[in-house]
Amino acid sequence: MKRVTDYKCTICGISTGKPNASKYCVPCGRIRDKIIREAGKLVREQIRRGNMLAPRFLKCVDCAAPAKVYEHRNYHRPLHVVPTCHGCNMR
């Protein structure tokens, strides 16, 4: 069993302090959340401008079902997304 001091932020390595806490310390969690929000905003803007198709017109890359959303597999490349169905996106 891990000791309380063994739970560390996966980004900076600072102790998060609690066994069931987030994988990230508060500052890193805020930065990560901002990156995720900005990536989503960029994709929505590209769809609105007509530079990308809405995902509902595409098939899921994992199971070929009708896609519902675009999935970021790397948030540091915000426009590199793949269409996925809801189930595959949740997995």
N, C-alpha and C positions, 0 to 999 in steps of 0.2 A: 504494500500500500504506500502511495506517495505521501510524503509529509506536506504540510501546508506550504512550506517555503519552496517546494519543488514545482509549483504551478507557475510557469513563466509565459510571458507574452511571446508568441511565435515570431513576432517581427523584431522587437528590440531586446528581448531576453529579461526584462524587468519582471519581478515576481508579481503575479496577479493577486496572490494572497489567499484565495479561497478555492477549495476543491472543485466546485461546480461553477466557477466563474467563466467568463468568456475566454477564448483563446488569446485575446488581446488586452493589453492594458488600456486604460481610458484614453490617453492621447492617441495611441496607434489605432484604436477602434474608431475614433472620430475621423482620423485621416482616411482610413479604409472606407468608412461610410460615405465620405465626401467623394472619393474616387468612384465608388459605385453609382452614386447619384448623378455625377457628371457624365459617366459613360452612358447611362440610360437616357439622359437629356440629349446627348449628341445623336444617339440612334433615333430618338423620336423626331428630332429636327430634320434628319436626313429623310425619314419617311414623309414628313410633312412637305418637304421641298420636292419630293418625287424622285430623289436620288436612290432610294431603296424601296423595294416592294414591301407592303405590309405583310407580316408573317402569315396571315390567313390565306394568302394566295400560294403558299409554298407547302412542301411536305417536310416532315420531321426528318432530320439527317440520321437519327438513330433507329427509328422504327418504321418510317414511311407513312405514318398517320398524318392527318392534316395538322399543320403547325399552328400553334397559338401564340407563341412568343419567340423573340430572339434571345439566345443565350450567349452571354459573354463567358468564354472559357479562359480569358485572360483580360482582366480589367485595365491593364496597362496598354492594351491595344483596343481602344474603345469602339472602333468601327469594324473590328474583326469579330463578327458574330455569326452564329449558325441558327437556322430556324429549328425549333423543337416543339413537340406537343407538350401539354401540361405535365403529363406523367414523367416523360424523360427529363424535363426541366427540373422537376422536384427531386429526381434521383441524382 
